């Protein structure tokens, strides 16, 4: 199951894991500010999708335009299309301070990225398509296996509830 989770991980998740040491404790706020300042290349106090993408490239990870845009959109609380320090901090700290409604909304936005138009679940085909957009080439059989790892009712697809459980792990 761990392998399937790793296969579903995006470059964004990898950065999150690298920075997860900042999740707790006020002692790390200066470190978090330094990471933010590094990513804020133009020093305007906000991180754009392009700055996020360039930071990943510098760290040795590839981040697609779509993934950078999605990461900013999912974390952009004030809707300005950028991440200010508070939004960035919240992103790194995790969902602990979001209300249940905000968490569900953000989870639904992420879920919608993986489903085909007109569908209400993640299919092996839609998963394969999204992984390709993220730069991860997988076979249809790989996608079936990944879905099966989290498919609680064995219907061959991931519902929103199954997706949410997978993301909480």
N, C-alpha and C positions, 0 to 999 in steps of 0.2 A: 504494500500500500504506500510506503514511503516513496518508492520509485515513481508511482503514478502521481503523487503530489509534486515531486520534483519536476516531472515532465510537464505538468500544468503551470509551473512557476514561470513567470515572465521575468524579464530583466528588472522590471520595477520591483518585483518581490525580492529579487536578489539584493538590490540596494537597500530595501527595507530591512532585510535580515542583517546586512552589514552594519546598518545604523541602529539596530535594535538595542544596542547597549545604551542608547540615549533614552530609552523608553521611560525609565524611572529615575527619580532623584534629582533634586535641584542642583546638585554639584555638577551635573553634566550640561547645564544650560549654556555655559560658555562654549563647550565643545559643539553643541547644536548650533549656536550662533555662528561659530566658525564655519561649519559645514554649509549653513545657509549663505553666508557671505561668499564662500567659494563658488557656490552655484549661481549666485546673483552676479553674473559677469558684468553687467552694465551698471551695477551699484544703484539701482533705482528702488531698492527695498522690496522687490517682488521677483519671483522666479517665473519665467515664461516657459511654455512647452519647449521652445527651441533651446533655452538655457538648460533645462532639465536633460534634454537629449544630448547636448554637448558635454554635460557633466558625466553622463553615463559613458560616452565615448572615451573621455579622458580616463575614466576608471576601468576601461577595458571591456565594457559591456555595450552591446548594441541595443538601441531603443528605437523602435519605429516611430514615424511621425504620428501614426494613429495611437500608439501606446502612450506617447508623451502627452498628446492632447487629452486622452482618456484619463490619465493620472491627474493632470491639472484639473480637468472638469470634475472628477469625483471628489477632489479635495477643496475646490474653490467655493468656500462658504458664501462670500459676498457677491459672487457672480461676475467679477471683473475679468475673468479669463486668465488670472495670474495667481500665484501663491504668495501671500505675504508671510511674514515670520510666524504669526499665530496659526495660519492654515498649514504651513509646513510643519510646525511643531506638532500639531494635532495629527497630521499624517504619520509622523514618526512615532508618536506616542501610542497610536492605535485608536481604537474606537471607544476606549473606556469613558471618555467624557462626552460622547455623542448621546443624544437621547435615543431611545429605542426606535422612534419614528425616523430620525435622521439616518440611523444605521440601516434600517430596512430600505429606505429610499436609495442610499448609496449602493447597497447590495443589489437592488433591482436594476440600477443603472449598469452595474458591472455584468449582471446576468444577461441583460439585453444585448450586450456586446457580443455574446456567444450564440445567440439564437438567430435563425434565419427569419426574414420577414414573413409574417403570417403564421409563424410557429409560436408555441408557448413553452417549449422545452429545448434543451440542448441535445442535439442529435450527434451521432458520430460525424456526419457530414458537416454540420455547422461548427463543431469543435475543430475539425481538420482545417476548415476555411479560416477560422480565427487564428489558429496556431500558425498557419502560413503567413497571415498578415503580421504576426509577431515575430516572424523569422524562424519559426521552429517547424521544420518539415517532418510530418508524421504520416504513417500509412493509415489507411482506414481501419485496419486491424488494431493498430496501436490505439486509435481513438476509441474503439469498442472496449478495449481493455481498460483504458483510463476511466471511461464512463462506468463500466461495470464495478470498479473499485468503490464508487460512491452511490450506485443505483440501488437504493434500499428496497424498492418494490420489484426489482428485476424486470422492468418494462423496456429496458434497452436505451432509455433516455434519462436526462437529469431534469427534474422539475426544479422550480425555484427553491423549494424547501430543501431538496437534496443538495443543490448548489450552495445554499447558505450554510448548511452543515459542513460541507467540504471546506468552505472558505474560513470557517471558524476554527478549524483544526490547526 
